[in-house]
Structure formats: structure tokens, C-alpha cells
């Protein structure tokens, strides 16, 4: 996950995460904040003995910037701090302001920081719209204007644009053997009552196919918690705009309860800190990016799921880190 971080750098990042979790020692460390720090130490930095989160010494933005002179560690540190600010399921202006201070000291100016700034500055609608723009850019690199209708892009098969042949092709996946990748994909749709791409109610195949394939390979279900975990896994696997296009949108939607659009929906409290960091670390280990333009769903549909997991080097999913039952 962060193989370039030295033990000293890992310690500095964890100290900064402790500062953000407590809004600069102005608020008590919550259970979620404590669990997040412990899990980050184990799963991101591979520390056998997680530090006493309550005893982590403070670190200033300047000192963190000095400790992380290398860009890879600085980039990841800012992302970890942003997640830490949201673990308790609130838009806390004090925590987010501290994240922005740390990011400035680290020299990080990624777009998700603008989203967070906007969210606490009375421009939440802009932040949510930008998450949609960035998600689309991450997946398709498609030009996007404020007046464009996201629902028309996500649901492109309505009216005379329906594609019955595409629906029929997806239906043939149900005839594949149990345990095959395509059959598992088909089962997700049937179990949830989803419409296949091509159906007027179906989601654009350019998004649905890699997203639901990632559900299959990662082992995360389609519950609110499962959606957070699969998008976090995606952020580890797919390097393009991971925070602004994947992680912040699902945290806002499924943990903060802030609806981005009718398609995504919303819920509160679905982020489990340990499962979250495990999902990110697992995604970063995957050898094949399912959202890359060259990945071919149909070429591997007949393969056994377990064969693909081995080939793509998907780390096994410990049942303790699977999504909670609905």
C-alpha cells in the first residue's frame, strides 16, 4: 500500500492522522477514530504492534511536510488524512481544515481537497456535482459540462435506445457453470433484481460491467457497506482520480448520508474503519485494473472466479473483513 514509507515516515503519518481524528486535540478520540488508526497501522504500514492511538504525540503540518519529502508518501498521507476526517460520519469543519493545512504543507493540491473545502464552505452542491464529474472522468475521461444530465449518461438505453441484443447476451451468462466468473456476475443481477445493460432500466455497460465485475472478484456484496468497500478496492486498483472519483463519493453517499444523485442513493454509518483500510490495501495489490480500457469482460466470462483471482493476484478476503450482512 505504502511501500515507500520508512518506519519514521509511517510514524509521522499516524501522528498526523491522530491529530485529524481529534481536530487538533480539541475533541476526544472516538471509537471509530481509534479503530481507524489501529487498522491503518496494521494494514497500511504493516506494523506488528499498533501504536497507542491516545498517546501519539502531535505533529505540525510543517513537520509532517519535512518528514515526507518524497512525493509518493506525501500523496498517500494526504489521502489517508482526508479519510480520517470523515470516519466519524460527519462533515467536521475543524478536522477538514486541519487536513487542508497538512495537504498544503505537503504540497498536495489534488481535486478532492477542493471538494472537501467546498463541502464545509457552503458549496456542498458544487462538491457533489464535482464528485460526479470526477467519477465520470476517472471511468471514461469524457468531457463534462455543468448542464449535462448525469442520469442520461448512466441510463443510456431508455426509449428507442434500448438494446435487446445486449440484454440477451448478458442473459446467456446464466447458462455458464456455477463458479464461473460470468455466472457469478449474472447472479448479482438476478439476486438484486438489476436490469442488464441494454434494458431501458439498465446502467451504462461502461460503468456497470467493470464495477460489478469488481464486486465478483473482490468478494464484496452490494449492500451499502459493500458499495463502500468495492469502491475503496477500486481506488486501490484503478489509479486515476481515486479519491475524488471513488472514495469521497461513496463515503458521502453511504456513510455521511448525503445523496449525490438519485442513481447512487444514500445511507448513514456504513463505513467500518478496519474493513475500509483492508479494502484499499487489497485493491492496491491487484495486478489487473478492471477499469482499464483494454480489460475484456467477455474474454474471461467462462473462467472460474478463483482462477481469475489467482491470475489477477487478488488477496484473499478474510471473512472478518467482508461486508456486514444486510
C-alpha positions in Angstrom: 0.0 0.0 0.0 2.7 2.5 1.0 5.9 0.5 0.4 8.0 3.7 0.0 7.3 4.9 3.6 10.0 4.4 6.1 9.2 3.5 9.7 9.8 7.1 10.6 7.5 8.4 7.9 4.8 5.9 8.9 5.0 7.2 12.4 4.7 10.8 11.2 1.6 10.0 9.1 0.0 8.1 12.0 0.7 11.1 14.3 -1.0 13.4 11.8 -4.0 11.0 11.5 -4.3 11.2 15.3 -4.3 15.0 15.1 -7.0 15.0 12.5 -9.1 12.4 14.3 -9.2 14.7 17.3 -9.4 18.0 15.4 -6.0 19.0 16.8 -6.6 17.6 20.3 -9.8 19.7 20.7 -12.1 16.7 20.7 -11.9 13.2 22.2 -10.8 10.3 20.1 -13.9 8.3 19.2 -14.1 4.5 18.9 -14.2 4.8 15.1 -11.2 7.1 15.2 -9.3 4.7 17.4 -10.2 1.7 15.3 -9.2 3.6 12.1 -5.7 4.4 13.5 -5.1 0.9 14.7 -6.2 -0.6 11.4 -4.1 1.9 9.4 -1.1 0.9 11.4 -1.6 -2.8 10.7 -2.9 -2.8 7.1 -1.3 0.2 5.5 2.1 0.3 7.3 2.3 -3.4 8.3 3.2 -2.6 11.9 3.0 -5.7 14.1 2.4 -3.6 17.2 -0.1 -0.8 16.5 0.7 2.4 18.4 -1.3 3.6 21.4 -3.6 6.0 19.5 -4.3 8.1 22.6 -0.6 8.5 23.2 0.5 9.5 19.7 2.5 12.8 20.0 1.2 15.7 17.9 2.9 16.8 14.7 2.6 20.1 13.0 1.8 20.5 9.2 5.3 21.9 8.8 7.0 18.9 10.5 4.9 16.4 8.5 5.9 18.1 5.3 9.6 17.9 6.3 9.3 14.2 7.2 7.7 13.3 3.9 9.9 14.8 1.3 9.1 12.1 -1.3 6.0 12.6 -3.3 4.5 9.0 -3.1 4.4 9.1 0.7 3.1 12.7 0.7 0.3 11.9 -1.8 -0.9 8.9 0.2 -0.6 10.7 3.5 -2.9 13.5 2.4 -5.4 10.9 1.2 -5.3 9.0 4.5 -5.8 12.2 6.4 -8.9 13.1 4.3 -10.5 9.8 5.1 -9.6 10.1 8.8 -11.6 13.4 8.9 -14.7 11.6 7.7 -14.5 8.3 9.7 -17.0 9.6 12.4 -19.6 10.2 9.7 -19.7 14.0 10.0 -18.5 16.9 7.9 -16.4 18.4 10.7 -15.0 21.8 9.6 -12.2 21.7 12.2 -10.9 18.3 11.1 -11.2 19.1 7.4 -9.5 22.5 7.9 -6.6 20.6 9.5 -6.4 18.2 6.6 -6.2 21.1 4.2 -3.4 22.6 6.3 -1.4 19.3 6.2 -2.0 19.0 2.5 -0.7 22.5 1.9 2.4 21.7 3.9 2.9 18.5 1.9 2.5 20.4 -1.4 -0.6 18.3 -2.4 -3.3 20.1 -4.5 -5.5 17.2 -5.7 -9.1 17.9 -6.6 -10.6 16.1 -3.7 -9.2 18.7 -1.4 -11.3 21.3 -3.2 -14.3 19.1 -2.8 -13.7 19.0 1.0 -13.1 22.7 1.1 -16.4 23.4 -0.8 -18.3 21.0 1.4 -17.6 23.0 4.6 -17.8 26.4 2.9 -21.5 26.5 1.9 -20.9 25.0 -1.5 -21.9 21.4 -0.9 -23.9 21.2 -4.2 -20.8 22.1 -6.1 -18.8 19.5 -4.2 -21.3 16.8 -5.0 -21.5 17.8 -8.7 -17.7 17.7 -8.9 -17.7 14.2 -7.5 -19.9 13.1 -10.3 -17.7 14.9 -12.8 -14.6 13.3 -11.4 -16.1 9.8 -11.3 -17.0 10.1 -15.0 -13.6 11.4 -15.8 -12.0 8.5 -13.9 -14.0 5.9 -15.8 -14.3 7.3 -19.3 -12.3 10.5 -19.5 -15.4 12.0 -21.0 -15.8 15.8 -21.3 -18.4 17.1 -18.8 -20.3 20.3 -18.6 -22.4 21.5 -15.6 -25.5 21.4 -17.7 -25.0 17.8 -18.8 -27.5 15.3 -17.5 -25.7 12.6 -15.5 -28.7 10.3 -15.5 -28.8 10.3 -19.3 -25.2 9.1 -19.2 -25.8 6.5 -16.5 -29.0 5.2 -18.0 -28.4 5.4 -21.8 -30.8 2.7 -23.0 -34.2 4.4 -22.5 -36.8 4.8 -25.2 -35.6 3.9 -28.7 -32.0 3.4 -27.4 -32.8 0.1 -25.9 -30.5 -2.8 -27.0 -32.3 -6.1 -26.6 -29.4 -8.0 -28.2 -27.1 -6.7 -25.4 -29.6 -7.8 -22.8 -29.8 -11.3 -24.4 -26.0 -11.6 -24.4 -25.9 -10.9 -20.7 -28.7 -13.5 -20.1 -26.6 -16.2 -21.7 -24.2 -15.8 -18.7 -26.8 -17.7 -16.7 -26.0 -20.9 -18.6 -22.4 -20.9 -17.6 -21.2 -23.3 -14.9 -21.5 -22.5 -11.2 -18.3 -20.9 -10.0 -17.5 -19.2 -13.4 -16.9 -15.5 -13.5 -19.8 -14.8 -15.9 -22.3 -16.9 -13.9 -21.3 -15.0 -10.7 -21.8 -11.7 -12.5 -25.2 -12.9 -13.7 -26.2 -13.9 -10.2 -25.6 -10.5 -8.8 -28.1 -9.1 -11.2 -30.7 -11.8 -10.6 -30.3 -11.7 -6.8 -30.8 -7.9 -6.7 -33.4 -7.5 -9.4 -31.0 -5.4 -11.5 -31.7 -4.8 -15.2 -28.8 -5.7 -17.6 -27.1 -3.1 -19.8 -29.3 -2.7 -22.9 -32.5 -2.8 -20.9 -34.2 0.7 -20.6 -33.7 0.4 -16.8 -30.1 -0.8 -17.2 -27.0 1.1 -16.3 -24.4 2.1 -18.9 -22.2 -1.0 -19.6 -19.1 1.1 -19.5 -19.7 1.6 -15.8 -21.8 -1.5 -14.8 -19.5 -4.1 -16.3 -16.2 -3.2 -14.6 -18.0 -2.2 -11.3 -20.0 -5.4 -10.9 -17.0 -7.4 -12.1 -15.1 -5.9 -9.2 -17.9 -7.0 -6.8 -17.3 -10.5 -8.1 -13.5 -10.6 -7.8 -13.2 -8.6 -4.6 -15.9 -10.6 -2.8 -17.7 -7.5 -1.6 -21.5 -7.6 -1.8 -23.9 -4.9 -2.9 -25.1 -3.7 0.5 -24.3 0.0 1.4 -21.1 -1.2 3.2 -20.3 -3.5 0.3 -20.5 -0.5 -2.0 -18.1 1.5 0.1 -15.7 -1.4 0.2 -15.8 -2.2 -3.5 -15.3 1.4 -4.4 -12.4 1.6 -2.0 -11.0 -1.6 -3.5 -11.4 0.1 -6.9 -9.4 3.1 -5.7 -6.5 0.9 -4.8 -6.7 -0.9 -8.1 -7.6 2.0 -10.5 -5.1 4.9 -10.0 -7.0 7.6 -11.9 -8.7 10.1 -9.5 -9.2 7.5 -6.7 -10.2 10.0 -4.0 -12.3 12.5 -5.9 -13.9 9.9 -8.2 -14.4 6.9 -6.0 -13.7 7.2 -2.3 -15.2 10.5 -1.3 -18.4 9.9 -3.4 -19.1 6.6 -1.6 -18.3 8.0 1.8 -20.6 10.9 1.3 -23.3 8.7 -0.1 -23.2 5.7 2.2 -21.6 7.0 5.4 -22.5 10.7 5.7 -26.0 10.1 4.2 -25.6 12.8 1.6 -27.3 11.9 -1.7 -25.2 12.8 -4.7 -27.8 11.7 -7.3 -30.9 9.5 -7.4 -28.9 6.7 -9.0 -26.4 6.4 -6.2 -28.9 6.7 -3.3 -27.7 7.3 0.3 -27.4 5.8 3.8 -25.7 6.6 7.0 -22.9 4.8 9.0 -21.8 2.1 6.6 -18.1 2.7 6.9 -16.2 0.2 9.1 -12.7 1.6 9.5 -10.8 -1.7 9.5 -12.7 -3.1 6.6 -12.1 0.1 4.7 -8.4 0.1 5.1 -8.2 -3.6 4.3 -10.2 -3.0 1.1 -7.8 -0.2 0.0 -4.8 -2.3 0.7 -6.3 -5.3 -1.1 -7.1 -3.3 -4.2 -3.6 -1.9 -4.4 -2.2 -5.5 -4.6 -4.3 -6.4 -7.7 -2.2 -6.9 -10.9 -5.0 -6.1 -13.4 -7.2 -3.0 -13.5 -10.7 -3.9 -14.4 -11.5 -0.3 -15.3 -8.6 -0.1 -17.8 -9.7 0.3 -21.4 -8.1 -2.9 -22.5 -9.7 -5.2 -20.0 -12.2 -7.5 -21.8 -15.1 -8.8 -19.7 -16.3 -11.3 -22.3 -12.9 -12.8 -22.8 -12.8 -14.1 -19.3 -16.5 -14.7 -18.6 -16.1 -18.5 -18.8 -13.1 -18.6 -16.5 -13.6 -19.8 -12.9 -13.7 -17.0 -10.4 -10.9 -18.5 -8.3 -8.7 -18.9 -11.4 -9.1 -15.2 -12.2 -8.4 -14.2 -8.6 -5.1 -16.1 -8.7 -4.2 -14.7 -12.1 -5.0 -11.1 -11.1 -3.4 -11.6 -7.7 -6.5 -10.6 -5.7 -5.6 -11.0 -2.0 -8.0 -13.5 -0.2 -10.8 -11.9 1.7 -10.8 -12.7 5.4 -14.5 -13.3 6.4 -14.0 -10.8 9.3 -13.4 -8.1 6.7 -16.3 -8.9 4.4 -19.3 -6.5 4.2 -21.8 -6.8 7.0 -25.0 -8.8 6.2 -27.8 -6.6 5.1 
